[in-house]
């Protein structure tokens, strides 16, 4: 009986350790299934490789795709997303198509984008044509909110 109780106690201890061993949440960009994934806000198919945005919930790793950064901003607002300030946001660089941190990117304002917000992201200011207005992420958010839709 003593050995049975000892074995049972050991089994419960091991179960507790494995239950607490949570898998790390990835905050790296996910693969996009071009022309199949849909925008989380407007349900349009994501196909523009120069203006796609993805948001990762850092609490559970769930990924949300957007066809335009404007849709992302309004999705946060309309959904009253509590983790918005902690969200990991990736956007494709308009020149290279590679994923860059949307919060650190530089934006120009005169582009043709899927939902006509007009903001395209760049890794550095040097990538933006001379004479074009350059704004940061916070200004993009402010202007999208002013436009609405």
N, CA, C and O atoms as a GROMACS GRO file, in nm:
protein
  596
    1UNK      N    1   0.083  -0.119   0.000
    1UNK     CA    2   0.000   0.000   0.000
    1UNK      C    3   0.088   0.125   0.000
    1UNK      O    4   0.058   0.224  -0.067
    2UNK      N    5   0.197   0.118   0.078
    2UNK     CA    6   0.288   0.231   0.086
    2UNK      C    7   0.347   0.264  -0.051
    2UNK      O    8   0.357   0.381  -0.089
    3UNK      N    9   0.385   0.158  -0.126
    3UNK     CA   10   0.442   0.179  -0.258
    3UNK      C   11   0.338   0.231  -0.357
    3UNK      O   12   0.369   0.311  -0.445
    4UNK      N   13   0.217   0.185  -0.341
    4UNK     CA   14   0.109   0.232  -0.427
    4UNK      C   15   0.087   0.382  -0.408
    4UNK      O   16   0.076   0.456  -0.505
    5UNK      N   17   0.080   0.426  -0.284
    5UNK     CA   18   0.062   0.569  -0.254
    5UNK      C   19   0.181   0.652  -0.303
    5UNK      O   20   0.163   0.762  -0.355
    6UNK      N   21   0.300   0.600  -0.286
    6UNK     CA   22   0.420   0.668  -0.333
    6UNK      C   23   0.418   0.683  -0.486
    6UNK      O   24   0.449   0.790  -0.538
    7UNK      N   25   0.382   0.576  -0.555
    7UNK     CA   26   0.373   0.579  -0.701
    7UNK      C   27   0.264   0.675  -0.747
    7UNK      O   28   0.284   0.749  -0.843
    8UNK      N   29   0.152   0.674  -0.680
    8UNK     CA   30   0.041   0.763  -0.713
    8UNK      C   31   0.082   0.909  -0.693
    8UNK      O   32   0.052   0.994  -0.776
    9UNK      N   33   0.150   0.936  -0.582
    9UNK     CA   34   0.198   1.073  -0.555
    9UNK      C   35   0.298   1.118  -0.661
    9UNK      O   36   0.293   1.233  -0.706
   10UNK      N   37   0.386   1.030  -0.701
   10UNK     CA   38   0.485   1.062  -0.804
   10UNK      C   39   0.416   1.089  -0.937
   10UNK      O   40   0.455   1.181  -1.010
   11UNK      N   41   0.315   1.012  -0.970
   11UNK     CA   42   0.241   1.032  -1.096
   11UNK      C   43   0.173   1.168  -1.097
   11UNK      O   44   0.178   1.238  -1.199
   12UNK      N   45   0.110   1.207  -0.986
   12UNK     CA   46   0.046   1.339  -0.980
   12UNK      C   47   0.147   1.452  -0.989
   12UNK      O   48   0.119   1.555  -1.050
   13UNK      N   49   0.263   1.434  -0.930
   13UNK     CA   50   0.368   1.535  -0.937
   13UNK      C   51   0.414   1.553  -1.081
   13UNK      O   52   0.430   1.665  -1.128
   14UNK      N   53   0.437   1.442  -1.151
   14UNK     CA   54   0.479   1.450  -1.291
   14UNK      C   55   0.372   1.514  -1.378
   14UNK      O   56   0.404   1.592  -1.469
   15UNK      N   57   0.247   1.483  -1.352
   15UNK     CA   58   0.138   1.546  -1.429
   15UNK      C   59   0.136   1.696  -1.407
   15UNK      O   60   0.114   1.772  -1.502
   16UNK      N   61   0.159   1.741  -1.286
   16UNK     CA   62   0.162   1.885  -1.258
   16UNK      C   63   0.276   1.954  -1.330
   16UNK      O   64   0.259   2.064  -1.382
   17UNK      N   65   0.391   1.891  -1.335
   17UNK     CA   66   0.505   1.952  -1.403
   17UNK      C   67   0.480   1.963  -1.553
   17UNK      O   68   0.514   2.064  -1.614
   18UNK      N   69   0.423   1.859  -1.612
   18UNK     CA   70   0.398   1.865  -1.756
   18UNK      C   71   0.284   1.960  -1.789
   18UNK      O   72   0.284   2.020  -1.896
   19UNK      N   73   0.188   1.975  -1.699
   19UNK     CA   74   0.078   2.068  -1.723
   19UNK      C   75   0.128   2.213  -1.718
   19UNK      O   76   0.075   2.300  -1.788
   20UNK      N   77   0.228   2.238  -1.636
   20UNK     CA   78   0.282   2.374  -1.624
   20UNK      C   79   0.381   2.406  -1.734
   20UNK      O   80   0.417   2.522  -1.754
   21UNK      N   81   0.425   2.303  -1.805
   21UNK     CA   82   0.523   2.323  -1.911
   21UNK      C   83   0.450   2.370  -2.037
   21UNK      O   84   0.418   2.290  -2.125
   22UNK      N   85   0.425   2.500  -2.045
   22UNK     CA   86   0.351   2.556  -2.158
   22UNK      C   87   0.444   2.576  -2.276
   22UNK      O   88   0.562   2.607  -2.261
   23UNK      N   89   0.387   2.557  -2.393
   23UNK     CA   90   0.462   2.578  -2.516
   23UNK      C   91   0.481   2.728  -2.536
   23UNK      O   92   0.388   2.806  -2.516
   24UNK      N   93   0.600   2.769  -2.576
   24UNK     CA   94   0.628   2.911  -2.600
   24UNK      C   95   0.544   2.961  -2.717
   24UNK      O   96   0.528   2.892  -2.818
   25UNK      N   97   0.491   3.082  -2.702
   25UNK     CA   98   0.409   3.142  -2.806
   25UNK      C   99   0.501   3.210  -2.908
   25UNK      O  100   0.587   3.291  -2.871
   26UNK      N  101   0.482   3.177  -3.034
   26UNK     CA  102   0.564   3.239  -3.139
   26UNK      C  103   0.508   3.376  -3.175
   26UNK      O  104   0.387   3.393  -3.192
   27UNK      N  105   0.597   3.472  -3.187
   27UNK     CA  106   0.556   3.606  -3.231
   27UNK      C  107   0.622   3.640  -3.365
   27UNK      O  108   0.626   3.757  -3.405
   28UNK      N  109   0.672   3.539  -3.432
   28UNK     CA  110   0.733   3.558  -3.564
   28UNK      C  111   0.622   3.558  -3.670
   28UNK      O  112   0.517   3.498  -3.649
   29UNK      N  113   0.646   3.624  -3.783
   29UNK     CA  114   0.543   3.628  -3.887
   29UNK      C  115   0.505   3.488  -3.934
   29UNK      O  116   0.590   3.399  -3.947
   30UNK      N  117   0.378   3.470  -3.959
   30UNK     CA  118   0.328   3.342  -4.010
   30UNK      C  119   0.331   3.342  -4.162
   30UNK      O  120   0.338   3.447  -4.226
   31UNK      N  121   0.327   3.224  -4.217
   31UNK     CA  122   0.321   3.211  -4.363
   31UNK      C  123   0.183   3.259  -4.409
   31UNK      O  124   0.081   3.226  -4.349
   32UNK      N  125   0.183   3.335  -4.516
   32UNK     CA  126   0.058   3.382  -4.574
   32UNK      C  127   0.020   3.290  -4.688
   32UNK      O  128   0.105   3.254  -4.770
   33UNK      N  129  -0.104   3.251  -4.694
   33UNK     CA  130  -0.155   3.173  -4.806
   33UNK      C  131  -0.219   3.274  -4.901
   33UNK      O  132  -0.339   3.301  -4.896
   34UNK      N  133  -0.135   3.328  -4.988
   34UNK     CA  134  -0.178   3.435  -5.078
   34UNK      C  135  -0.299   3.390  -5.159
   34UNK      O  136  -0.308   3.276  -5.203
   35UNK      N  137  -0.390   3.482  -5.177
   35UNK     CA  138  -0.513   3.460  -5.253
   35UNK      C  139  -0.605   3.356  -5.189
   35UNK      O  140  -0.700   3.311  -5.253
   36UNK      N  141  -0.578   3.318  -5.063
   36UNK     CA  142  -0.667   3.227  -4.989
   36UNK      C  143  -0.699   3.280  -4.850
   36UNK      O  144  -0.813   3.274  -4.806
   37UNK      N  145  -0.597   3.334  -4.780
   37UNK     CA  146  -0.623   3.393  -4.648
   37UNK      C  147  -0.711   3.515  -4.665
   37UNK      O  148  -0.704   3.585  -4.766
   38UNK      N  149  -0.794   3.540  -4.567
   38UNK     CA  150  -0.887   3.652  -4.576
   38UNK      C  151  -0.857   3.755  -4.467
   38UNK      O  152  -0.812   3.721  -4.358
   39UNK      N  153  -0.883   3.880  -4.499
   39UNK     CA  154  -0.865   3.989  -4.405
   39UNK      C  155  -0.959   3.967  -4.286
   39UNK      O  156  -1.078   3.940  -4.305
   40UNK      N  157  -0.907   3.980  -4.167
   40UNK     CA  158  -0.985   3.958  -4.046
   40UNK      C  159  -1.095   4.061  -4.026
   40UNK      O  160  -1.188   4.038  -3.949
   41UNK      N  161  -1.085   4.174  -4.092
   41UNK     CA  162  -1.188   4.277  -4.078
   41UNK      C  163  -1.287   4.276  -4.193
   41UNK      O  164  -1.408   4.265  -4.171
   42UNK      N  165  -1.238   4.288  -4.315
   42UNK     CA  166  -1.329   4.309  -4.429
   42UNK      C  167  -1.356   4.181  -4.509
   42UNK      O  168  -1.440   4.182  -4.599
   43UNK      N  169  -1.287   4.073  -4.477
   43UNK     CA  170  -1.303   3.943  -4.542
   43UNK      C  171  -1.258   3.941  -4.688
   43UNK      O  172  -1.288   3.846  -4.761
   44UNK      N  173  -1.186   4.045  -4.732
   44UNK     CA  174  -1.129   4.043  -4.867
   44UNK      C  175  -1.009   3.948  -4.868
   44UNK      O  176  -0.938   3.936  -4.768
   45UNK      N  177  -0.986   3.881  -4.980
   45UNK     CA  178  -0.873   3.789  -4.992
   45UNK      C  179  -0.742   3.868  -4.985
   45UNK      O  180  -0.731   3.974  -5.048
   46UNK      N  181  -0.646   3.818  -4.911
   46UNK     CA  182  -0.516   3.884  -4.897
   46UNK      C  183  -0.430   3.844  -5.017
   46UNK      O  184  -0.392   3.728  -5.032
   47UNK      N  185  -0.399   3.943  -5.101
   47UNK     CA  186  -0.321   3.912  -5.221
   47UNK      C  187  -0.213   4.016  -5.252
   47UNK      O  188  -0.123   3.989  -5.332
   48UNK      N  189  -0.219   4.133  -5.189
   48UNK     CA  190  -0.122   4.240  -5.216
   48UNK      C  191   0.002   4.218  -5.130
   48UNK      O  192   0.000   4.242  -5.010
   49UNK      N  193   0.108   4.172  -5.192
   49UNK     CA  194   0.230   4.137  -5.119
   49UNK      C  195   0.308   4.258  -5.069
   49UNK      O  196   0.406   4.243  -4.996
   50UNK      N  197   0.265   4.379  -5.108
   50UNK     CA  198   0.335   4.501  -5.065
   50UNK      C  199   0.269   4.571  -4.947
   50UNK      O  200   0.328   4.663  -4.890
   51UNK      N  201   0.149   4.531  -4.910
   51UNK     CA  202   0.077   4.603  -4.805
   51UNK      C  203   0.006   4.514  -4.703
   51UNK      O  204  -0.083   4.560  -4.632
   52UNK      N  205   0.045   4.389  -4.695
   52UNK     CA  206  -0.020   4.297  -4.603
   52UNK      C  207   0.031   4.319  -4.460
   52UNK      O  208   0.149   4.346  -4.437
   53UNK      N  209  -0.062   4.308  -4.368
   53UNK     CA  210  -0.030   4.324  -4.226
   53UNK      C  211  -0.079   4.200  -4.152
   53UNK      O  212  -0.183   4.143  -4.185
   54UNK      N  213  -0.002   4.158  -4.052
   54UNK     CA  214  -0.050   4.052  -3.965
   54UNK      C  215  -0.026   4.089  -3.821
   54UNK      O  216   0.076   4.149  -3.785
   55UNK      N  217  -0.121   4.052  -3.739
   55UNK     CA  218  -0.118   4.081  -3.596
   55UNK      C  219  -0.112   3.949  -3.521
   55UNK      O  220  -0.184   3.855  -3.553
   56UNK      N  221  -0.025   3.943  -3.422
   56UNK     CA  222  -0.013   3.822  -3.341
   56UNK      C  223  -0.051   3.858  -3.198
   56UNK      O  224   0.005   3.950  -3.138
   57UNK      N  225  -0.146   3.783  -3.143
   57UNK     CA  226  -0.183   3.800  -3.003
   57UNK      C  227  -0.072   3.737  -2.920
   57UNK      O  228  -0.053   3.616  -2.926
   58UNK      N  229   0.001   3.817  -2.842
   58UNK     CA  230   0.114   3.762  -2.767
   58UNK      C  231   0.073   3.670  -2.652
   58UNK      O  232   0.157   3.600  -2.596
   59UNK      N  233  -0.054   3.670  -2.617
   59UNK     CA  234  -0.102   3.586  -2.508
   59UNK      C  235  -0.123   3.442  -2.551
   59UNK      O  236  -0.105   3.349  -2.472
   60UNK      N  237  -0.162   3.422  -2.680
   60UNK     CA  238  -0.189   3.286  -2.725
   60UNK      C  239  -0.128   3.251  -2.862
   60UNK      O  240  -0.138   3.137  -2.906
   61UNK      N  241  -0.067   3.349  -2.929
   61UNK     CA  242  -0.003   3.323  -3.058
   61UNK      C  243  -0.098   3.324  -3.177
   61UNK      O  244  -0.055   3.298  -3.289
   62UNK      N  245  -0.225   3.354  -3.155
   62UNK     CA  246  -0.321   3.356  -3.267
   62UNK      C  247  -0.285   3.468  -3.364
   62UNK      O  248  -0.251   3.579  -3.323
   63UNK      N  249  -0.292   3.437  -3.494
   63UNK     CA  250  -0.253   3.530  -3.599
   63UNK      C  251  -0.377   3.581  -3.672
   63UNK      O  252  -0.469   3.505  -3.702
   64UNK      N  253  -0.378   3.712  -3.699
   64UNK     CA  254  -0.487   3.776  -3.772
   64UNK      C  255  -0.425   3.845  -3.893
   64UNK      O  256  -0.329   3.922  -3.879
   65UNK      N  257  -0.479   3.819  -4.011
   65UNK     CA  258  -0.427   3.877  -4.136
   65UNK      C  259  -0.514   3.996  -4.178
   65UNK      O  260  -0.634   3.999  -4.154
   66UNK      N  261  -0.448   4.093  -4.243
   66UNK     CA  262  -0.517   4.211  -4.293
   66UNK      C  263  -0.463   4.247  -4.430
   66UNK      O  264  -0.343   4.237  -4.455
   67UNK      N  265  -0.552   4.288  -4.518
   67UNK     CA  266  -0.512   4.324  -4.653
   67UNK      C  267  -0.457   4.466  -4.661
   67UNK      O  268  -0.396   4.503  -4.762
   68UNK      N  269  -0.478   4.546  -4.556
   68UNK     CA  270  -0.438   4.687  -4.555
   68UNK      C  271  -0.423   4.727  -4.409
   68UNK      O  272  -0.502   4.685  -4.325
   69UNK      N  273  -0.323   4.807  -4.378
   69UNK     CA  274  -0.302   4.849  -4.239
   69UNK      C  275  -0.424   4.925  -4.185
   69UNK      O  276  -0.449   4.923  -4.064
   70UNK      N  277  -0.499   4.990  -4.272
   70UNK     CA  278  -0.620   5.060  -4.228
   70UNK      C  279  -0.722   4.964  -4.169
   70UNK      O  280  -0.786   4.996  -4.068
   71UNK      N  281  -0.738   4.848  -4.231
   71UNK     CA  282  -0.830   4.747  -4.176
   71UNK      C  283  -0.786   4.703  -4.038
   71UNK      O  284  -0.868   4.682  -3.949
   72UNK      N  285  -0.655   4.688  -4.019
   72UNK     CA  286  -0.604   4.646  -3.890
   72UNK      C  287  -0.639   4.747  -3.781
   72UNK      O  288  -0.687   4.710  -3.674
   73UNK      N  289  -0.616   4.876  -3.809
   73UNK     CA  290  -0.643   4.980  -3.710
   73UNK      C  291  -0.790   4.979  -3.672
   73UNK      O  292  -0.823   4.982  -3.553
   74UNK      N  293  -0.878   4.973  -3.769
   74UNK     CA  294  -1.021   4.976  -3.741
   74UNK      C  295  -1.068   4.848  -3.673
   74UNK      O  296  -1.160   4.852  -3.592
   75UNK      N  297  -1.005   4.734  -3.704
   75UNK     CA  298  -1.038   4.607  -3.638
   75UNK      C  299  -1.008   4.616  -3.489
   75UNK      O  300  -1.088   4.572  -3.406
   76UNK      N  301  -0.893   4.673  -3.455
   76UNK     CA  302  -0.860   4.692  -3.313
   76UNK      C  303  -0.966   4.778  -3.245
   76UNK      O  304  -1.013   4.744  -3.136
   77UNK      N  305  -1.004   4.888  -3.310
   77UNK     CA  306  -1.102   4.980  -3.250
   77UNK      C  307  -1.241   4.918  -3.240
   77UNK      O  308  -1.304   4.923  -3.135
   78UNK      N  309  -1.288   4.859  -3.348
   78UNK     CA  310  -1.423   4.803  -3.351
   78UNK      C  311  -1.438   4.682  -3.258
   78UNK      O  312  -1.544   4.660  -3.199
   79UNK      N  313  -1.330   4.605  -3.245
   79UNK     CA  314  -1.334   4.486  -3.162
   79UNK      C  315  -1.300   4.510  -3.017
   79UNK      O  316  -1.307   4.419  -2.935
   80UNK      N  317  -1.263   4.635  -2.984
   80UNK     CA  318  -1.223   4.669  -2.847
   80UNK      C  319  -1.121   4.567  -2.794
   80UNK      O  320  -1.137   4.511  -2.685
   81UNK      N  321  -1.018   4.544  -2.874
   81UNK     CA  322  -0.915   4.443  -2.842
   81UNK      C  323  -0.833   4.491  -2.723
   81UNK      O  324  -0.762   4.591  -2.731
   82UNK      N  325  -0.843   4.418  -2.613
   82UNK     CA  326  -0.777   4.459  -2.488
   82UNK      C  327  -0.625   4.448  -2.493
   82UNK      O  328  -0.554   4.520  -2.422
   83UNK      N  329  -0.574   4.359  -2.577
   83UNK     CA  330  -0.429   4.337  -2.586
   83UNK      C  331  -0.365   4.416  -2.700
   83UNK      O  332  -0.252   4.385  -2.740
   84UNK      N  333  -0.434   4.515  -2.753
   84UNK     CA  334  -0.385   4.591  -2.869
   84UNK      C  335  -0.246   4.652  -2.846
   84UNK      O  336  -0.162   4.648  -2.936
   85UNK      N  337  -0.222   4.706  -2.729
   85UNK     CA  338  -0.091   4.767  -2.701
   85UNK      C  339   0.022   4.665  -2.694
   85UNK      O  340   0.138   4.700  -2.712
   86UNK      N  341  -0.012   4.541  -2.668
   86UNK     CA  342   0.089   4.435  -2.657
   86UNK      C  343   0.102   4.356  -2.788
   86UNK      O  344   0.194   4.276  -2.802
   87UNK      N  345   0.012   4.379  -2.882
   87UNK     CA  346   0.011   4.302  -3.007
   87UNK      C  347   0.142   4.315  -3.082
   87UNK      O  348   0.204   4.422  -3.086
   88UNK      N  349   0.184   4.206  -3.141
   88UNK     CA  350   0.300   4.206  -3.230
   88UNK      C  351   0.246   4.228  -3.370
   88UNK      O  352   0.163   4.150  -3.418
   89UNK      N  353   0.292   4.334  -3.435
   89UNK     CA  354   0.237   4.370  -3.565
   89UNK      C  355   0.348   4.368  -3.670
   89UNK      O  356   0.450   4.437  -3.657
   90UNK      N  357   0.327   4.288  -3.774
   90UNK     CA  358   0.420   4.277  -3.885
   90UNK      C  359   0.352   4.333  -4.009
   90UNK      O  360   0.231   4.319  -4.027
   91UNK      N  361   0.430   4.396  -4.094
   91UNK     CA  362   0.380   4.449  -4.221
   91UNK      C  363   0.486   4.424  -4.328
   91UNK      O  364   0.605   4.423  -4.298
   92UNK      N  365   0.441   4.404  -4.450
   92UNK     CA  366   0.539   4.381  -4.555
   92UNK      C  367   0.601   4.514  -4.600
   92UNK      O  368   0.532   4.614  -4.619
   93UNK      N  369   0.732   4.512  -4.615
   93UNK     CA  370   0.804   4.627  -4.666
   93UNK      C  371   0.764   4.646  -4.813
   93UNK      O  372   0.768   4.551  -4.892
   94UNK      N  373   0.724   4.767  -4.848
   94UNK     CA  374   0.674   4.794  -4.984
   94UNK      C  375   0.779   4.769  -5.092
   94UNK      O  376   0.744   4.743  -5.207
   95UNK      N  377   0.906   4.776  -5.057
   95UNK     CA  378   1.013   4.756  -5.156
   95UNK      C  379   1.058   4.611  -5.165
   95UNK      O  380   1.075   4.557  -5.275
   96UNK      N  381   1.079   4.548  -5.051
   96UNK     CA  382   1.136   4.413  -5.052
   96UNK      C  383   1.032   4.303  -5.035
   96UNK      O  384   1.057   4.188  -5.072
   97UNK      N  385   0.915   4.335  -4.980
   97UNK     CA  386   0.814   4.234  -4.952
   97UNK      C  387   0.842   4.154  -4.827
   97UNK      O  388   0.766   4.064  -4.793
   98UNK      N  389   0.952   4.185  -4.757
   98UNK     CA  390   0.987   4.115  -4.634
   98UNK      C  391   0.909   4.172  -4.516
   98UNK      O  392   0.868   4.288  -4.518
   99UNK      N  393   0.888   4.089  -4.415
   99UNK     CA  394   0.817   4.133  -4.295
   99UNK      C  395   0.905   4.225  -4.211
   99UNK      O  396   1.022   4.196  -4.186
  100UNK      N  397   0.847   4.337  -4.168
  100UNK     CA  398   0.915   4.432  -4.079
  100UNK      C  399   0.820   4.466  -3.965
  100UNK      O  400   0.698   4.448  -3.975
  101UNK      N  401   0.877   4.516  -3.858
  101UNK     CA  402   0.798   4.557  -3.741
  101UNK      C  403   0.717   4.681  -3.778
  101UNK      O  404   0.774   4.786  -3.808
  102UNK      N  405   0.586   4.670  -3.777
  102UNK     CA  406   0.499   4.781  -3.819
  102UNK      C  407   0.511   4.902  -3.728
  102UNK      O  408   0.495   5.015  -3.773
  103UNK      N  409   0.539   4.879  -3.601
  103UNK     CA  410   0.549   4.991  -3.506
  103UNK      C  411   0.677   5.073  -3.527
  103UNK      O  412   0.683   5.190  -3.489
  104UNK      N  413   0.779   5.011  -3.589
  104UNK     CA  414   0.906   5.080  -3.611
  104UNK      C  415   0.924   5.125  -3.756
  104UNK      O  416   1.022   5.192  -3.789
  105UNK      N  417   0.831   5.090  -3.842
  105UNK     CA  418   0.842   5.121  -3.985
  105UNK      C  419   0.818   5.269  -4.012
  105UNK      O  420   0.766   5.342  -3.928
  106UNK      N  421   0.858   5.311  -4.132
  106UNK     CA  422   0.833   5.447  -4.182
  106UNK      C  423   0.730   5.431  -4.293
  106UNK      O  424   0.734   5.335  -4.370
  107UNK      N  425   0.638   5.525  -4.301
  107UNK     CA  426   0.528   5.514  -4.397
  107UNK      C  427   0.525   5.634  -4.489
  107UNK      O  428   0.546   5.748  -4.447
  108UNK      N  429   0.499   5.605  -4.617
  108UNK     CA  430   0.466   5.713  -4.709
  108UNK      C  431   0.315   5.710  -4.728
  108UNK      O  432   0.250   5.613  -4.689
  109UNK      N  433   0.260   5.814  -4.786
  109UNK     CA  434   0.116   5.834  -4.776
  109UNK      C  435   0.041   5.838  -4.908
  109UNK      O  436  -0.081   5.859  -4.910
  110UNK      N  437   0.110   5.817  -5.019
  110UNK     CA  438   0.045   5.834  -5.149
  110UNK      C  439   0.053   5.707  -5.232
  110UNK      O  440   0.112   5.706  -5.340
  111UNK      N  441  -0.008   5.602  -5.183
  111UNK     CA  442   0.001   5.472  -5.250
  111UNK      C  443  -0.136   5.418  -5.283
  111UNK      O  444  -0.238   5.458  -5.226
  112UNK      N  445  -0.137   5.327  -5.376
  112UNK     CA  446  -0.259   5.252  -5.405
  112UNK      C  447  -0.251   5.126  -5.320
  112UNK      O  448  -0.165   5.040  -5.341
  113UNK      N  449  -0.341   5.118  -5.224
  113UNK     CA  450  -0.344   5.003  -5.133
  113UNK      C  451  -0.481   4.935  -5.145
  113UNK      O  452  -0.576   4.996  -5.193
  114UNK      N  453  -0.491   4.809  -5.102
  114UNK     CA  454  -0.614   4.733  -5.122
  114UNK      C  455  -0.743   4.803  -5.076
  114UNK      O  456  -0.845   4.792  -5.144
  115UNK      N  457  -0.740   4.872  -4.964
  115UNK     CA  458  -0.861   4.938  -4.915
  115UNK      C  459  -0.851   5.091  -4.925
  115UNK      O  460  -0.930   5.163  -4.865
  116UNK      N  461  -0.754   5.137  -5.002
  116UNK     CA  462  -0.737   5.279  -5.037
  116UNK      C  463  -0.703   5.370  -4.919
  116UNK      O  464  -0.734   5.489  -4.922
  117UNK      N  465  -0.640   5.315  -4.816
  117UNK     CA  466  -0.592   5.402  -4.708
  117UNK      C  467  -0.465   5.475  -4.752
  117UNK      O  468  -0.439   5.586  -4.706
  118UNK      N  469  -0.386   5.412  -4.838
  118UNK     CA  470  -0.272   5.478  -4.900
  118UNK      C  471  -0.140   5.472  -4.827
  118UNK      O  472  -0.043   5.533  -4.872
  119UNK      N  473  -0.133   5.400  -4.716
  119UNK     CA  474  -0.009   5.395  -4.637
  119UNK      C  475   0.070   5.269  -4.669
  119UNK      O  476   0.020   5.158  -4.654
  120UNK      N  477   0.195   5.286  -4.712
  120UNK     CA  478   0.284   5.172  -4.735
  120UNK      C  479   0.405   5.184  -4.642
  120UNK      O  480   0.453   5.294  -4.615
  121UNK      N  481   0.452   5.069  -4.595
  121UNK     CA  482   0.559   5.064  -4.496
  121UNK      C  483   0.696   5.046  -4.560
  121UNK      O  484   0.710   4.984  -4.665
  122UNK      N  485   0.796   5.102  -4.493
  122UNK     CA  486   0.935   5.091  -4.536
  122UNK      C  487   1.023   5.071  -4.414
  122UNK      O  488   0.996   5.127  -4.307
  123UNK      N  489   1.128   4.990  -4.430
  123UNK     CA  490   1.219   4.964  -4.319
  123UNK      C  491   1.299   5.089  -4.281
  123UNK      O  492   1.329   5.111  -4.164
  124UNK      N  493   1.333   5.170  -4.380
  124UNK     CA  494   1.409   5.291  -4.351
  124UNK      C  495   1.354   5.409  -4.430
  124UNK      O  496   1.288   5.392  -4.533
  125UNK      N  497   1.382   5.528  -4.382
  125UNK     CA  498   1.338   5.651  -4.450
  125UNK      C  499   1.400   5.664  -4.588
  125UNK      O  500   1.340   5.720  -4.680
  126UNK      N  501   1.522   5.610  -4.603
  126UNK     CA  502   1.594   5.620  -4.730
  126UNK      C  503   1.523   5.549  -4.844
  126UNK      O  504   1.549   5.580  -4.961
  127UNK      N  505   1.435   5.457  -4.814
  127UNK     CA  506   1.363   5.382  -4.917
  127UNK      C  507   1.246   5.460  -4.976
  127UNK      O  508   1.190   5.421  -5.078
  128UNK      N  509   1.211   5.569  -4.912
  128UNK     CA  510   1.095   5.648  -4.957
  128UNK      C  511   1.143   5.755  -5.055
  128UNK      O  512   1.243   5.822  -5.030
  129UNK      N  513   1.070   5.770  -5.164
  129UNK     CA  514   1.107   5.868  -5.267
  129UNK      C  515   1.113   6.008  -5.207
  129UNK      O  516   1.030   6.046  -5.124
  130UNK      N  517   1.213   6.083  -5.251
  130UNK     CA  518   1.229   6.221  -5.204
  130UNK      C  519   1.104   6.303  -5.238
  130UNK      O  520   1.044   6.286  -5.343
  131UNK      N  521   1.069   6.389  -5.146
  131UNK     CA  522   0.954   6.475  -5.166
  131UNK      C  523   0.824   6.418  -5.112
  131UNK      O  524   0.726   6.491  -5.098
  132UNK      N  525   0.823   6.287  -5.080
  132UNK     CA  526   0.702   6.228  -5.024
  132UNK      C  527   0.698   6.249  -4.873
  132UNK      O  528   0.802   6.251  -4.806
  133UNK      N  529   0.578   6.263  -4.822
  133UNK     CA  530   0.560   6.276  -4.678
  133UNK      C  531   0.597   6.144  -4.610
  133UNK      O  532   0.562   6.037  -4.659
  134UNK      N  533   0.667   6.153  -4.498
  134UNK     CA  534   0.706   6.036  -4.420
  134UNK      C  535   0.643   6.048  -4.282
  134UNK      O  536   0.660   6.149  -4.214
  135UNK      N  537   0.568   5.944  -4.242
  135UNK     CA  538   0.505   5.944  -4.110
  135UNK      C  539   0.538   5.815  -4.036
  135UNK      O  540   0.588   5.720  -4.096
  136UNK      N  541   0.509   5.813  -3.905
  136UNK     CA  542   0.535   5.694  -3.825
  136UNK      C  543   0.406   5.616  -3.800
  136UNK      O  544   0.298   5.658  -3.843
  137UNK      N  545   0.416   5.505  -3.731
  137UNK     CA  546   0.304   5.417  -3.704
  137UNK      C  547   0.191   5.490  -3.631
  137UNK      O  548   0.074   5.477  -3.669
  138UNK      N  549   0.224   5.567  -3.528
  138UNK     CA  550   0.121   5.637  -3.451
  138UNK      C  551   0.043   5.736  -3.537
  138UNK      O  552  -0.077   5.753  -3.519
  139UNK      N  553   0.110   5.800  -3.631
  139UNK     CA  554   0.042   5.893  -3.720
  139UNK      C  555  -0.049   5.818  -3.819
  139UNK      O  556  -0.156   5.866  -3.854
  140UNK      N  557  -0.005   5.700  -3.863
  140UNK     CA  558  -0.090   5.618  -3.949
  140UNK      C  559  -0.219   5.585  -3.875
  140UNK      O  560  -0.328   5.599  -3.930
  141UNK      N  561  -0.206   5.540  -3.751
  141UNK     CA  562  -0.323   5.504  -3.670
  141UNK      C  563  -0.416   5.624  -3.656
  141UNK      O  564  -0.538   5.612  -3.674
  142UNK      N  565  -0.360   5.738  -3.626
  142UNK     CA  566  -0.440   5.862  -3.609
  142UNK      C  567  -0.516   5.897  -3.738
  142UNK      O  568  -0.634   5.931  -3.733
  143UNK      N  569  -0.448   5.888  -3.851
  143UNK     CA  570  -0.511   5.924  -3.978
  143UNK      C  571  -0.616   5.822  -4.022
  143UNK      O  572  -0.719   5.860  -4.078
  144UNK      N  573  -0.592   5.695  -3.998
  144UNK     CA  574  -0.692   5.594  -4.032
  144UNK      C  575  -0.818   5.618  -3.950
  144UNK      O  576  -0.929   5.610  -4.002
  145UNK      N  577  -0.802   5.646  -3.823
  145UNK     CA  578  -0.919   5.673  -3.737
  145UNK      C  579  -0.995   5.795  -3.786
  145UNK      O  580  -1.118   5.799  -3.776
  146UNK      N  581  -0.925   5.894  -3.838
  146UNK     CA  582  -0.991   6.014  -3.889
  146UNK      C  583  -1.069   5.984  -4.017
  146UNK      O  584  -1.175   6.042  -4.041
  147UNK      N  585  -1.016   5.893  -4.099
  147UNK     CA  586  -1.083   5.855  -4.223
  147UNK      C  587  -1.204   5.766  -4.191
  147UNK      O  588  -1.312   5.784  -4.248
  148UNK      N  589  -1.183   5.671  -4.099
  148UNK     CA  590  -1.290   5.578  -4.063
  148UNK      C  591  -1.326   5.484  -4.175
  148UNK      O  592  -1.241   5.450  -4.257
  149UNK      N  593  -1.450   5.442  -4.182
  149UNK     CA  594  -1.514   5.359  -4.285
  149UNK      C  595  -1.587   5.248  -4.221
  149UNK      O  596  -1.649   5.167  -4.290
   0.00000   0.00000   0.00000
